[in-house]
Structure formats: structure tokens, C-alpha cells
């Protein structure tokens, strides 16, 4: 081949590679780390859907070679997400307590939720979901949650998980996956919360205010209506109302100190006293029966005296959080106890 033709071909190849690379946003790129025995053709066979080929993968990464391309273990191969074939997956209902209604394509008794399915908990209802990547989602009373796009490929450690919080509160214990393609988002009517290896809560109230409290790690909180967002590190929380930018992250309130336990007989009210938490506007406490989680009670109050009535005998866990003036919930204190007959 004449030298000027080879030069022109090389320039066209470079231009196509550059064009391919700039046409995909950073969050649309999957990074495959080469391991021993990998070739571009093997990677393409495992990860690309038709009509995409290993030659296009070569060009996208700006590599050279006609029939053979040298790649080495540890090398990063960039793959546009639209080129990949990630099969749909389901979200498993691990357990439910109290009133929990499932609206699913497989019927109200379904234990596996797919895109479009919904779960609604009643005033005393709760549920726990298992995500394909091993993360756990704890659904609190009075919550409506819908399953969005959920895809997973365990062979390539690729996960795309979207949940939609219509109303109520959830707590997420996200699996920490390093060096893998892992997209996990919770969408509310006003915000999108991006998750990566963390523990956090998300709430959506009747006034269309979205809140998040990061207990560990970091989340990204984007107010989708105004196009503004903030990173929320562990120990901080934020909120956003309809049409307004998110609040700059503020520190979460510390765990309340329980200063006295109640008389533990069933014939009297179960009263706890806690030390005042500076900056607290309200306290929220729950009692859960250890051997029957369907026995569940919650109280709220502005004072440091929290009273439960009508609890049957048994072993319980008491939990309490302080809320700041923005209704962001702080860290939780717990104590286990027994109510005697």
C-alpha cells in the first residue's frame, strides 16, 4: 500500500476513535480491566451486543492492529454502555412485616419485583429488599416504592439499579464494589441520589421535599428540576423542595443519650427519658418486638419523654433519633429490653 494511502487510513482511524470517545459522556462508559488470557475478541464476545465488534472496540480505545491487538493484564478497556448487553434482573423481597401491598406483574404474592412493580407499606408495615448487587433496602412504614430499570450481569460484575421513591422513607445499605461498573440510583419527584458503597436514608414527604442523610460513605444528591446538586459525605444531610436548589449539607445530629429505662411490666406505660440533643426540634422512637417484628410501634415528640402503651410482654429493641428543624434525622441510639407480664 502506498505510503500516502497508509497515512490517510491512519488519520481516518484516529479521527473515528476520537469521535467515538467524545460522543459518549463519562457516565456512559464501562471500564473493563484486562485479566490474563483476555483478547479484544473475547472481551467483545462476552460484553458487546450485535452489531458491535472487537474492531469497533479497538478503534474506540485508539488501539492498533488488524488481526491481533496487544493488550496486557491491568489495562483498562473503555466500552460505551449502549454497546453492552446487560440482561434484566429482579429485586427480591426478603421479608415483610405488617401491612405491605405488592403490585406486580406476577401478582400480589410475588417475591421477585421487576421494572414497573410497586411495594406500598401501611402505617405499621415494613419491608426489606435485596438488590442484585447484594445491597439491602429497608422500607419504613407509610412508604411507596417503585422498581425502575434493574439490570445485572454477575459474570462481568455489571449492575444498573434504579428505584423510585414516591413517598415515605427508605434506608440503603449499599454493597461496596471496587473497580466494577456499578450504577445504583434512587429517584424521587424532586431529586436523584447516586449511590456507591455507602449507608444512607432517603425521604420524600407530602410537601414534595426530598431529604437524604448519609450515615457512611458518600452520595450525590441532584435536584433534577433546577439542575443543581451536592455531594453529601458521611455524617451530613441535605434536602430540596420543588423548584429550589438543594440545601448545603449540614451535620447530622448525634445519637440521643438514653438516661432512664421504663418500668418493664405490661400493666404500666413504657416511658423512656433521653437527654436533650442541642439543635433537636423533635424526636422519633420505635419499639420492635424481637420474636415478632409485626409488633411495632412508633412515637414522635418534641420533649425528652417518650411513652409507649399497650405493648405485650416480650423482648424488644427501642430505637430513637433526633430530628433537626429541617426534619433531617440524626444517628440512632438503641437498647434491648424485656417487658414482663
Steps between C-alpha positions, in 0.01 A plus 500: 500500500647840407626706792254789447206257500621338823536844656148599393360175640678559830362852522147378429538230767621756754215736415240226539647397836501859628146556376382182671665594826357851521149392402443314825466670839717374784207336678422301180838323506568155645862422584614139453830415671699252294588168668732219394371333184285792385496606136292771339296237318427313825404822677273594209337156496429520874388861527383644167161455342450479122592671276803626696835328439848474646624725217271779620624441854856528371424826321313648795803442725743636239686168471687368198498166323311322226476133597667531842506777763740475794332560837649423840357408844398809695431705187171692496274444199224759469161378373205729418208386713254495203723235338459254787243230557397503866199274564202613711505394865256496790488637854427238765263566790691355795227556759195709580349599835148625555305640207703495179324497162673382185381608154697279262472345157527159669216579740466624860682195642814563294831485683703622202436855375580618150491835321163669554404305814413684823504434874296706749529469879222596740532714816655203686636314198864451408697302245856407404620465140811329364654662191688299235837641617438389861386839631209514748211747495300538823154644436339689787126534580285714270726462198432449129793371295507412128760290320662674204764357267684211662767312301780277618776286354680323783755351259629847414403665832278750317200640688245767407238554772235772522229531765234772512393627842151645459437570871638399840848398611757231421840415638762354267799283593685506169758237415852634458616385155842623393613527142172375355226656291240576763214747456246525784261795513192592700268747329244716683258754347759774558844337516728220384734341755801318359634221718839332524595288799332684785226498763241772474130588528266666252164660581222657293223684685153623404632852436726364221818548702773240445753431775810287529714417802838336433607283791815363337682556171374756249199559273426744222175696545377671181192724490386402152257790447761775540803301390702554818651242732727444797721220630384384843773338709452270796359682804316762290153547353322723252157567353337659197150631439324522164665761280773584754870409514618255767590624846877505565573180695468539877633272777262232624401515864679256733348193662265594787615381843244280676503608864229276649322178410133439573328278752483183294167350599208483257267669744666840468598733217846445355672836548854584389687817586784637290743784551425808284696513174614854412334611177224236512148608404340158548573138591377181333507167683397145413444177691536170311426159652800275434313170459209657308600803290133546408467654849631847427424842646628850436464829687611855427539786742672831557585417860745253650226275641392228254208277599368175352178329610336164439816300428474124572762316704821403321846608395526831314742738336449870572646743243498881505624777268509879534364714215632847420276795397517379137371155607834339416536194724823450690684193621308235691532372856368154587451287809363147542258429786230265622142585595378252759138376539 
